Amino acid sequence: MMKSVIAAAALLFLGTTAFGASAVNLDSEPRTLIVTEGGNKTELALGGGETVEFCTGGCFVTMPNGDRQALTGSETIEISGGVARIK
């Protein structure tokens, strides 16, 4: 019985853990993404080689070249040569 309670608690904890989209800047120069989440627009600055996690519940992202993309929160954006690609 105790094992069942522990297993259920572990599943509940893992089920509520929030994961978000991530962005990695493979360039040496800083790059900026514009993130619109819940009606709020923010600039997400990534230094050279930096990786950040954001957008836990879906958002829109404006890439460095001006393209806009909808994210669900599970994607990875790689920036290389000033160009962002969703993986």
ZIJO-V91974 format. One record per residue. OMEGA is omega in whole degrees, -180 to 180 (none if undefined). Layout:
BEGIN
OMEGA + OMEGA
END
This chain:
BEGIN
-178 + 178 + 179 + 180 + 179 + 179 + 179 + 178 + 179 + 178 + 178 + 179 + -179 + -180 + -179 + 178 + -177 + 174 + -180 + 173 + 176 + 177 + 178 + 179 + -179 + 178 + 175 + 178 + 176 + 178 + -178 + 172 + 174 + -176 + 176 + -176 + 180 + 180 + 179 + -179 + 179 + 175 + 179 + -178 + 178 + 175 + 178 + 179 + -176 + 175 + 178 + 176 + -176 + 170 + -178 + -176 + -178 + -178 + 170 + 179 + 172 + -176 + 180 + -180 + 178 + 177 + 179 + -176 + 174 + 178 + 177 + 180 + -179 + -174 + 172 + 176 + 175 + 178 + 179 + -178 + -179 + -179 + 179 + 177 + 178 + -179 + none
END
